[in-house]
């Protein structure tokens, strides 16, 4: 549940579209709270404020914080989360259309205009839409794969219009992703569509299905990339991880007439056996949950490690024979990854520490580019 702290903004550190990072001096904690620790009174914390939800804090403002995940060392990027500026309430949003509520029935639920709802200018286009027109849809488990997938697309199709559909398995606010902000600024992503309970994209969609349709029919995608927002819930069990939804996204892409491409989660550096080589997340999401046929892209590189990954990928495809195993060359992909306008990092590791993770994602993007009409 929530872990409340009250503090004062010391300074603003940096800002990107929709989010502001600041330092907060903790002033008070609830009665009976520990007087020592990362969020005890007197501690200075990095805090994140979503400016469209809570306003724009400035030095001297009192803020209310939620430090629950930070205190447990979980995946909030090391942030306390700003819940409110009680003495500096933001102005009411301008009156306008939109009745989709996201992060529903939480204290910070957000009301947005859905691209697919009745008040949208695009409702007529999407109301009866059910055809992605064969657009390649690359689906990845982790958000960190998104820049690498896009780099793989651009390696062979630099003019392709790539749209990201953000599902709601990780962070809900799209503003949490500095990667998406950087890719949008650099022109590597044409748009971000926040689907389901996630919010804050260029377009808002009620479901992954309408998010995919909006990516193609409204944002004009040549290639769609689907992944959860930053952060990943995992319990170390076969089915207890948020990335299981990647299999459902592959099904959605296929049922809507897209060309579904699985971006495999691969690692050569993860200390956990279940994630080395081909992650058990991909084995479950692609091998068990994805019921529609998908293309499974695998790097065509020599060496014992990649031999093992290819063997695992074949085993993933073998039980039903419905998936298509595709080897993809990696020539030039290291250079494409190095040219990425945002930093590449997965589970705290970059390409030098875990090259396999990024190459495996990039070949899925390269395969998607190969599926485009010449």
Order of alpha helices (4+ residues) and beta strands (2+ residues): beta-beta-beta-alpha-beta-alpha-beta-beta-beta-alpha-beta-alpha-beta-alpha-beta-beta-alpha-beta-alpha-beta-beta-beta-alpha-beta-alpha-beta-alpha-alpha
